[in-house]
């Protein structure tokens, strides 16, 4: 049942709220560090996705802006939420890692049957020793683990027991493979994140970047149980809504919920952009179900880059022969096709700059 005074948000309002929080309704005048905090981190299994993601969200963004933030240790890449590579601010790394540490370990041990009986603290101690004098390539770490008698699966999980970062220039536009690792404590200050405040920060980051949301949405984002999410929400000041199906949504006070009719410009997204993932994408109907397999499919190692028209995925694109080539799922009205073409030309210029 709907509580007294709970506002019901339309699907259109939820779509526009997600776009607004993700800086996709209007390019923001802010820096890269602030932007990655506002959107809840950038999911970057493919490092150039972070660059395209910020280009679509920020005014006057240049590739060197993000590279400088990475090399200057103001933005870092590491396993964070859902055991997935994210770009987050240096200030957010320690608390977000602390907030998901135990759930990530439980999940990994549950799904990796080959790790049964493996002494992961011992693996972490070994890798800490390898990295004591500076970063190493993944291949060298794996080889040293094998020499020390640890099975191949050990490297896959060690980042859950030892905080590590991808060290640039690896993991940048120019060198997209994020295969050089260093100890997080050597790369950015480790202030000893308080677990309670870390959990609250993670929920705040999600709601600021993807809300309003259900407790289940937050749980999927963080890798927590719904019970764990509700406990954290109980410590925060929140407001509550309902979606048209009666589902309960929570949000932080005073965050934007634009009208459903708010214009949504054409925007280009790269591989694995988090706006298309998890519960918020379904709730906002940002990726029509009939097109999902064209973007995410088990036969593809990565998702396919997409573009949005009126707040929903309307096609895919690729950079080939020196230009961005969009491919709409169905014929677009002439004015919309022109807008897509113009944005593609701007993204081409970004690639070639």
C-alpha positions in Angstrom: 0.0 0.0 0.0 1.1 3.6 -0.6 1.9 5.6 2.5 0.1 8.8 3.1 1.6 11.6 1.1 3.9 9.4 -1.0 4.1 10.8 -4.5 3.8 8.4 -7.4 6.4 9.0 -10.0 5.6 8.3 -13.7 7.9 6.1 -15.8 8.8 9.2 -17.8 9.8 11.1 -14.6 12.0 8.2 -13.5 13.7 8.2 -16.9 14.4 11.9 -16.8 15.6 11.7 -13.2 18.1 9.1 -14.1 19.3 11.2 -17.1 19.6 14.3 -14.9 21.5 12.5 -12.2 23.8 11.1 -14.8 24.5 14.5 -16.4 22.9 13.4 -19.7 20.1 16.0 -19.9 22.6 18.9 -19.9 26.4 18.8 -20.0 27.7 20.0 -16.7 30.3 22.7 -16.0 32.4 20.7 -13.5 35.7 18.9 -13.4 36.4 15.2 -14.0 36.8 14.4 -10.3 33.5 16.0 -9.2 31.8 14.4 -12.2 32.8 10.8 -11.3 31.6 11.3 -7.8 28.3 12.8 -9.0 27.5 9.8 -11.3 28.4 7.1 -8.8 31.7 6.2 -10.5 32.4 5.2 -14.1 32.4 1.5 -14.9 35.5 1.0 -17.0 36.3 -2.6 -18.0 37.3 -0.8 -21.2 39.2 2.3 -20.1 38.3 4.6 -23.0 34.6 4.3 -21.9 35.4 6.6 -19.1 36.6 9.2 -21.5 33.5 9.0 -23.8 31.4 8.9 -20.7 32.8 12.2 -19.4 32.7 13.8 -22.9 29.0 13.1 -23.1 28.4 14.5 -19.6 30.7 17.6 -19.3 31.1 20.8 -21.3 34.5 21.4 -22.9 35.9 18.0 -21.7 39.2 17.0 -23.3 40.8 13.6 -23.2 43.9 15.0 -21.5 41.7 16.2 -18.6 41.0 12.6 -17.5 44.4 11.3 -18.2 45.8 14.1 -16.1 43.4 13.2 -13.3 44.5 9.6 -13.5 48.3 10.3 -13.6 47.9 13.0 -11.0 46.2 10.5 -8.6 43.0 12.4 -8.3 41.0 9.7 -10.1 41.9 6.0 -9.7 40.9 2.7 -11.3 40.3 -0.3 -9.1 37.9 -3.1 -8.3 35.1 -1.5 -6.4 31.4 -2.3 -6.6 30.4 -5.8 -7.9 34.0 -6.8 -8.3 34.1 -4.6 -11.4 36.7 -2.0 -12.6 35.5 1.5 -11.8 37.0 4.9 -12.0 36.3 6.7 -8.8 37.8 9.8 -7.1 40.9 9.2 -4.9 38.9 10.4 -1.9 36.1 7.8 -2.6 38.4 4.8 -3.1 39.0 3.9 0.5 35.4 4.3 1.8 33.8 2.6 -1.2 36.2 -0.3 -1.0 35.6 -0.6 2.7 31.9 -0.6 2.2 31.9 -3.5 -0.2 34.9 -5.5 1.1 33.1 -8.3 3.1 30.2 -8.8 0.7 32.6 -9.0 -2.3 34.7 -11.6 -0.5 31.6 -13.7 0.4 30.4 -13.5 -3.2 33.7 -14.5 -4.7 34.3 -17.5 -2.4 30.7 -18.6 -3.1 31.0 -18.6 -6.9 34.6 -19.6 -7.3 34.6 -23.3 -6.3 38.2 -23.6 -7.4 39.1 -21.3 -4.5 37.8 -23.6 -1.8 40.4 -24.0 0.9 42.7 -21.4 -0.6 44.4 -19.2 2.0 43.6 -15.8 0.5 45.3 -13.8 3.3 48.5 -15.7 2.4 48.0 -14.8 -1.3 47.5 -11.1 -0.3 50.6 -11.2 1.8 52.6 -12.6 -1.1 51.4 -10.0 -3.6 52.0 -7.2 -1.1 55.6 -8.4 -1.0 55.8 -8.4 -4.8 54.5 -4.8 -5.0 56.5 -3.5 -2.0 59.0 -1.8 -4.3 56.6 -0.5 -7.0 53.9 -1.5 -9.6 54.1 -4.7 -11.6 52.4 -6.0 -14.7 49.6 -8.5 -14.2 51.6 -11.2 -16.0 54.5 -10.9 -13.6 52.3 -11.0 -10.5 50.6 -14.2 -11.9 54.0 -15.8 -12.7 55.3 -15.1 -9.2 52.2 -16.5 -7.6 52.7 -19.7 -9.6 56.3 -19.9 -8.6 55.2 -19.6 -4.9 52.8 -22.5 -5.4 49.5 -20.7 -5.6 46.8 -21.8 -8.2 45.8 -19.7 -11.1 42.6 -18.7 -9.5 44.5 -16.8 -6.7 45.1 -13.7 -8.7 41.5 -13.3 -9.6 40.5 -12.9 -6.0 43.5 -11.2 -4.4 42.2 -7.7 -5.1 39.4 -8.5 -2.6 42.0 -9.1 0.2 44.6 -6.5 -0.9 43.7 -3.0 -2.0 45.3 -2.4 -5.4 44.9 0.2 -8.2 45.6 0.2 -11.9 48.6 2.4 -12.4 48.7 4.7 -15.4 49.6 5.1 -18.2 48.0 1.6 -18.2 44.2 2.1 -18.3 44.2 5.4 -20.1 42.9 6.3 -23.6 46.4 5.9 -25.1 47.1 2.6 -23.3 43.6 1.1 -22.6 44.7 -2.2 -21.2 44.6 -1.8 -17.4 47.3 -4.4 -16.6 49.7 -2.7 -14.3 49.0 -2.9 -10.6 50.3 -1.1 -7.5 49.3 -1.0 -3.8 46.5 1.5 -3.2 48.3 2.7 -0.1 51.3 3.7 -2.2 49.2 5.5 -4.8 46.7 7.5 -2.7 46.5 8.3 1.0 44.8 5.6 3.1 43.0 7.4 5.9 41.3 4.3 7.4 37.7 4.5 6.3 35.1 4.1 9.0 32.8 1.2 8.0 29.5 2.9 9.0 30.3 6.2 7.2 31.6 4.2 4.2 28.4 2.4 3.8 26.4 5.6 4.0 28.6 7.3 1.4 28.1 4.4 -1.0 24.3 4.6 -0.7 24.5 8.4 -1.1 26.6 8.1 -4.2 24.1 5.6 -5.7 21.1 7.7 -5.0 22.8 10.9 -6.3 23.8 9.2 -9.4 20.9 6.8 -10.1 17.9 7.5 -7.9 15.2 7.5 -6.9 15.7 3.7 -6.4 14.4 0.7 -4.6 16.4 -1.1 -1.9 16.9 -3.9 -4.3 18.5 -1.5 -6.8 21.0 -0.4 -4.2 21.7 -4.0 -3.2 22.5 -5.0 -6.8 24.8 -2.0 -7.2 26.7 -2.6 -4.0 26.6 -6.3 -3.9 24.8 -6.3 -0.5 21.7 -8.0 0.7 18.5 -6.0 0.8 18.6 -6.3 4.6 22.0 -4.6 4.7 20.7 -1.8 2.4 17.7 -1.2 4.6 19.9 -0.9 7.7 22.0 1.8 6.0 18.9 3.6 4.6 17.6 3.8 8.2 20.6 5.9 9.2 20.1 8.4 6.4 17.6 11.3 5.8 15.5 10.1 2.9 12.3 10.8 1.1 10.0 8.1 -0.3 8.1 7.7 -3.6 6.2 5.0 -5.5 6.6 3.9 -9.0 3.4 3.4 -11.1 3.5 -0.3 -10.3 3.4 0.5 -6.6 7.1 -0.3 -5.9 8.7 1.7 -3.1 11.5 4.1 -4.0 13.9 6.0 -1.8 15.8 9.1 -2.5 17.9 11.8 -0.9 16.3 15.2 -0.2 16.3 18.0 -2.8 17.7 16.0 -5.7 16.2 16.8 -9.2 13.2 14.9 -10.6 12.5 16.7 -13.9 9.1 16.6 -15.6 8.6 13.7 -18.0 8.3 16.1 -20.9 11.8 17.6 -20.3 13.7 17.5 -23.6 16.5 14.8 -23.7 19.2 15.5 -26.3 21.0 12.8 -28.3 23.8 11.4 -26.2 26.5 8.8 -27.1 27.6 6.2 -24.6 30.5 3.8 -24.7 30.9 0.1 -23.6 29.5 -0.8 -20.2 28.1 2.6 -19.3 26.4 2.0 -16.0 23.4 4.0 -17.0 22.3 1.0 -19.0 22.9 -1.5 -16.2 21.1 -2.8 -13.1 17.7 -2.0 -11.8 17.7 1.7 -12.6 18.0 1.0 -16.3 14.9 -1.3 -16.2 12.9 1.2 -14.1 13.8 4.1 -16.4 13.2 2.0 -19.6 16.4 3.4 -21.0 17.2 0.2 -22.9 14.1 -1.2 -24.6 13.8 -4.9 -24.0 13.6 -5.7 -27.7 17.0 -4.2 -28.3 18.9 -5.5 -25.2 20.6 -8.4 -27.0 22.0 -6.0 -29.6 23.9 -4.3 -26.8 24.6 -7.1 -24.2 25.0 -10.6 -25.4 27.1 -13.6 -24.2 28.7 -14.0 -27.6 30.3 -10.5 -27.2 33.2 -9.9 -24.9 32.1 -6.3 -24.3 28.8 -4.4 -24.6 28.2 -2.4 -27.8 28.5 1.4 -27.6 25.0 3.0 -28.0 23.3 6.4 -28.5 20.2 7.8 -26.8 17.3 9.5 -28.5 14.7 11.1 -26.2 16.3 9.3 -23.3 16.3 5.8 -24.7 18.7 3.6 -26.6 17.9 4.1 -30.3 21.0 2.5 -31.9 24.7 1.6 -31.7 27.9 3.2 -33.0 31.5 2.3 -33.8 34.6 4.2 -34.6 35.9 2.9 -37.9 38.1 4.3 -40.7 38.6 7.5 -38.7 35.0 8.4 -38.0 32.1 7.6 -35.6 29.4 5.6 -37.5 26.0 5.4 -35.9 23.5 2.7 -36.8 19.9 3.3 -35.7 17.7 0.3 -34.8 14.9 1.7 -37.0 14.5 4.7 -39.2 14.6 8.0 -37.4 12.7 11.2 -38.2 14.8 13.5 -40.4 15.4 16.1 -37.6 16.5 13.4 -35.2 18.7 11.7 -37.7 20.4 15.1 -38.3 21.0 15.5 -34.5 22.5 12.0 -34.3 24.8 12.8 -37.2 25.9 16.1 -35.7 26.7 14.5 -32.4 28.6 11.7 -34.2 30.7 14.3 -35.9 31.5 15.9 -32.6 32.5 12.6 -31.1 34.6 11.9 -34.2 36.5 15.2 -33.5 36.9 14.0 -29.9 38.5 10.8 -31.1 40.8 12.6 -33.5 41.9 15.4 -31.2 
